[in-house]
């Protein structure tokens, strides 16, 4: 039986976070993007310098999920000034939920989403929002099942490719 544990990531975890970030991003998006655009994105957004800055941000938090002792995914949430778009200071942004493809369909994404929802309740946040690539049907369907609804679009730049993300939100308190 699988035993999952979620714990907050800290600055000392930066190399582990970098490895997991690159691996899960590549697994998720390599087949639909050019190697050059993917490489440029990974180099800039998942450098130890960039991830250290993100880990040090008091308005962001990372959480690792382990299956037994193996790191299998992570969550990044932002609130207040750390949100990638200023949708509303009373929102919580799920910036990243990434899970190793070998753990897709094993409830890991749900565990990470539940953690984000718990954080929103603890922080008395009004709603949770996120951006998801319009071609990422698996993620879109997951968020629709959680009760998210589309409210806008934004552009996500992967290398020199401008991609359209669907922005979705869900009220925390009905």
C-alpha positions in Angstrom: 0.0 0.0 0.0 1.2 3.5 -0.9 2.1 5.8 2.0 2.1 9.5 1.0 3.6 12.2 3.1 3.5 16.0 2.3 6.0 18.3 3.8 7.0 21.9 3.2 10.2 22.4 1.1 12.9 24.7 2.5 16.0 26.4 1.2 18.1 23.4 1.9 15.9 21.5 -0.6 16.7 23.7 -3.5 18.7 21.1 -5.5 16.0 18.5 -4.9 13.4 21.0 -6.0 15.4 21.9 -9.1 15.7 18.3 -10.1 12.0 17.5 -9.6 10.9 20.8 -11.3 12.9 20.1 -14.4 11.9 16.4 -14.6 8.2 16.9 -14.2 8.0 20.0 -16.5 9.9 18.1 -19.2 7.8 15.0 -18.8 4.6 17.1 -19.0 5.5 19.5 -21.9 8.5 18.1 -24.0 6.3 16.3 -26.5 4.3 19.5 -27.4 7.2 22.0 -27.5 10.5 22.4 -29.3 13.7 21.3 -27.5 15.1 24.8 -27.8 12.1 26.5 -26.2 11.9 23.8 -23.4 15.6 24.1 -22.7 15.5 27.9 -22.5 12.6 27.8 -20.1 14.2 25.1 -17.9 17.5 27.0 -17.8 15.9 30.3 -16.7 12.9 29.3 -14.6 14.4 26.4 -12.7 18.0 27.7 -12.0 19.1 27.4 -8.4 19.2 31.2 -8.3 15.6 31.5 -9.4 14.3 28.7 -7.1 16.3 30.1 -4.2 14.5 33.5 -4.7 11.2 31.7 -4.8 11.9 29.6 -1.7 12.9 32.8 0.1 9.7 34.7 -0.8 7.5 35.1 2.3 4.3 35.0 0.1 5.1 31.7 -1.6 5.4 28.1 -0.3 6.5 24.8 -1.9 5.4 21.4 -0.7 6.9 18.0 -1.6 4.9 14.8 -1.7 6.6 11.5 -1.1 5.5 8.0 -1.8 7.1 6.1 1.0 10.5 7.8 0.7 10.5 8.7 -3.0 9.8 12.3 -4.0 7.0 12.1 -6.6 5.7 15.6 -7.0 5.4 19.1 -5.6 3.1 22.1 -5.2 3.9 25.8 -5.3 1.4 28.3 -4.0 1.5 32.1 -4.0 -0.6 34.7 -2.2 -0.5 38.5 -1.7 2.4 40.1 -3.6 3.9 36.8 -4.9 1.0 36.0 -7.3 2.2 35.9 -10.9 -0.7 38.2 -11.8 -2.5 40.5 -9.5 -5.9 38.9 -9.9 -6.8 39.9 -6.3 -4.8 40.1 -3.1 -7.5 37.8 -1.5 -6.7 35.0 -3.9 -4.3 32.1 -3.6 -2.5 31.1 -6.8 -1.7 27.5 -7.5 1.4 28.2 -9.6 2.5 24.6 -9.9 1.2 21.1 -9.2 3.6 18.7 -10.9 3.7 14.9 -10.4 6.0 12.3 -12.0 4.2 10.7 -14.9 4.6 7.3 -13.3 2.4 8.5 -10.4 -0.3 10.0 -12.6 -3.7 8.5 -11.7 -2.5 7.6 -8.2 -4.2 10.5 -6.4 -1.0 12.5 -5.9 -2.3 15.6 -7.7 -5.5 15.4 -5.6 -3.4 15.3 -2.4 -1.4 18.4 -3.5 -4.6 20.2 -4.5 -6.1 19.4 -1.1 -3.0 20.9 0.5 -3.5 24.1 -1.4 -7.2 24.2 -0.4 -6.2 23.7 3.2 -3.7 26.6 3.0 -6.4 28.8 1.5 -8.7 28.0 4.4 -6.0 28.6 7.0 -5.1 32.0 5.4 -8.8 32.9 5.1 -8.4 33.3 1.3 -11.5 34.1 -0.7 -10.7 32.0 -3.8 -8.0 29.9 -5.5 -6.9 30.6 -9.0 -4.5 29.2 -11.5 -3.4 29.3 -15.2 -3.3 26.1 -17.2 -2.2 25.6 -20.8 -5.1 25.2 -23.1 -3.5 22.1 -24.6 -3.1 20.4 -21.2 -6.5 18.6 -21.2 -5.6 16.3 -18.3 -5.0 19.3 -16.0 -8.0 21.2 -17.2 -10.3 18.2 -16.6 -8.8 17.8 -13.1 -9.5 21.4 -12.2 -13.0 21.2 -13.6 -13.7 18.2 -11.4 -12.5 20.3 -8.4 -15.1 22.9 -9.2 -12.9 25.5 -11.0 -14.4 27.7 -13.6 -12.7 29.6 -16.4 -12.6 33.4 -15.9 -10.0 34.7 -18.4 -6.9 33.9 -20.4 -3.2 35.0 -20.2 -0.1 34.4 -22.2 2.6 32.0 -20.9 5.9 32.4 -22.6 7.9 29.2 -23.2 11.1 30.2 -24.8 10.0 32.3 -27.8 6.6 30.6 -28.0 3.7 32.6 -26.6 1.1 30.1 -25.4 -2.5 30.7 -24.3 -3.3 29.7 -20.7 -6.8 29.4 -19.4 -7.2 31.1 -16.1 -9.5 29.3 -13.7 -10.8 30.0 -10.2 -12.8 28.5 -7.4 -14.3 30.2 -4.4 -13.1 28.8 -1.1 -16.1 29.8 0.9 -19.4 29.1 -0.9 
